[in-house]
Amino acid sequence: MEDKLRQQPANIIKIVLFGPESTGKTTLSKQLARHYNTVWAPEFAREYLQKKWNNERKTCEANDIIPIAIGQMKLENKLAKKADRVLICDTDLLETKVYSEEYYGGFVDPLLDKAAKNNTYDLYLLTFIDTPWEEDDLRDRPGLRREMFDAFENALKKHNRPYILLEGNKETRLKNAVKAIDQLIANRKNLTSFSKSLEKQ
């Protein structure tokens, strides 16, 4: 079980879209994947929970969290092998951990807690709540958007994750995200060049 929640090694830059529901994460994931001519890892929870809603008319329960986390990591690890330099992740296990804490009275399965802390990413793009709320079968906290945003930002700070805040319209968010990712790519190239020069000495 623990192995199923672990990242497989990949020599790529990993970017996570992070934040409350209905804040434009999926839209931006697609835009970034197009911009960098790479793949993006969708949010497994949406497919999983939509099927559950369609079949049972039930929403997420505590016993769904681990299957969702396993499905997410399976998807991420598979797509990491297909990514070109950068993998865009629509979510990660830290986000799953935040939802578990907020919806189930602070409870987090120890396996999820460990994996969420151990899995690493190069940058988190925290999406602000200045986007219109879009209703669907799964979204259920339109009146708690600020509280949920604060929970996500606090998680990033608590676990010392590198992040930038994205606000404004789609164009502004994309521009600022690209600027930050381009800097990561440039830094990675410089480090690689430096390492190669040391090897020749």
N, C-alpha and C positions, 0 to 999 in steps of 0.2 A: 504493500500500500504506500509506504513512504517513498519508494522509488518512483511511483507513478506521479508524485507531486513535485519531483525534482527536475530542474532544468538540465538538459543535455548540453555539453560544451558546444559553443558555436562562436566562430571568430567574426562576429558581426556586431554592429551597433544596435542595441535594442531600446526602442522608445515605447513608453506606455501612455496611453490616454487615460486620464484618471479624474474621477469626479462623480457627482450625483447623476441620476437619471435625467434624460432630456436636457443635456447641456452640450450637445453637438459632437460627442466623441466619435460616433460612427461616421458621421459626415466628414470630419477632419481626418480620420483614419484612411478613408478612401482617397481623399485629396492628396494626402502625404504619400501614400503608396503609388499613386499615379505620378506624382512629382519626381519621386526617386526611382521610378520604374522597378518597383519591388512588390513584395506581397505583404498582406496585412492579416493578422490573426483576429477573426471576429470574436465577439463575446459569446462563448458557448452557452452561457446561462439563458440567453434569450431564446435560442432554439429549444433547449431542454425544457424551459418553463412554459413556452408557448404550446409545446406538445402536451404537457401536463394539463394546461388550462383547457385546451381543445378536447382532450379525452376525459378529464375528470372534473373540470370546472373548479380546480383547486390551484391556489397560488403556492409560492415557495414555502417549504417547511424546513425545520432544522435538519431533518435527515436527508434533505436534498443537497446540502452544502458540499459535502465531500464528493459525491458524484459529479457535481458541477466543477469543483476544483480539479478533479482528475481529468475530466473532459477538456477543460481549458488548457492544462499543461500538455496533454496529448496533442492538441491542435497546435499549440505554440512550438513544441519540439519538432513536429512534422514540418511546419512552415519555415522554421529557422533554417532548414536544409535547402530550401528553395529561394531564400532571400538573397538579394543582391546588395551587399554592404550593410543594408539597414533593414530591420524588421520592425514593422509598426504593429503594436499590440493594442487592441481596443480595450483591454483590461488586463489585470494580473491578479495573483492570489492575495496581494495586500488589499486590493479592492474587495475581493470576496470576504476577507477577514473583517473589513469595516462593516460590510452589510450584515455579517453574522452578529457582530457586536451590537449594532444598532437595532436589529430586528428581534434578537433573541436574548435580550437582557444582559448583554455583555459576554455571552457564551461564545467561545471559539474552540473548535476541536483542536487538541494539542498537535495533531499531525499537520493541520492547516496552519496553525500558528507558527510552527517550526519552518515549514516550507515558505511561508510568506516572508519570514525574516531572512531566510538563507538565499532565496532566489534573487538575482541582482539584475539591474537594468541601468542603462547609461543616463537616461533622462526621463522624468515624468512631466507630462503636459497636463497641468491641473486646469480643468475647464470651469469657468465661473458660471453663475446662475443668471446671467444677463441675456439668456435666450428664452424664447417663448416656450411655455409648457405645452407639450404635445401629448394628448391622452392616448393610451392604448390599453390592451388587456392586462398588461403587467405593471404598469406604473401606478403608484398608489399614494404618493406623499407630496402632492402639489403644495400643501400648506406648510411643509417642513423643509423647504429647499435650502434655507439659510443654515438650519441646524445640520442638515446632511452635508452641506459644503464644508462647514466647520469641522465635522468629524473626519472628512477626507483630508483636509489640510493638516489637521492635528496629527493624523497618522503618518503623513510624510515627514513632519517635523520630528515626531517621536522616534521614528526609525531612521532619521538622518538621511533621507532620500534626496537626491538632486532633482530640483523641479523648478519650473517657471509657471507663472500664472498667465492663462490666456483669457482675455476679455475682448469684447467688441464683436463686430460682425465677422462673417466667415472669411472675408478677404484679409482682415487685420489679423485674425487668429492664424491663418495659414502663413502669412508673411512672417510673423514673429516665431512661429514654430520652425519654419524653414531656416531662418537666421540662426536659431539655436542649434539645430541639427547640422547645418553646414559647418558650424564652428567645431562640433564634435568630430565630424569627418576630417576636417583640416588638422585637428589635434592628433587624431589617430594616424594620419599620413606622416606628420612630422615625427611622431614617436617611432613609427616603423622605419623611417629613413635614418633616424638617429641610431636605432638598434643595429641596422645593417652596416652603418659606418663603423660602429664599435667592433662588429664581427670581423671587419677587414683589417683592423689594426693588429 
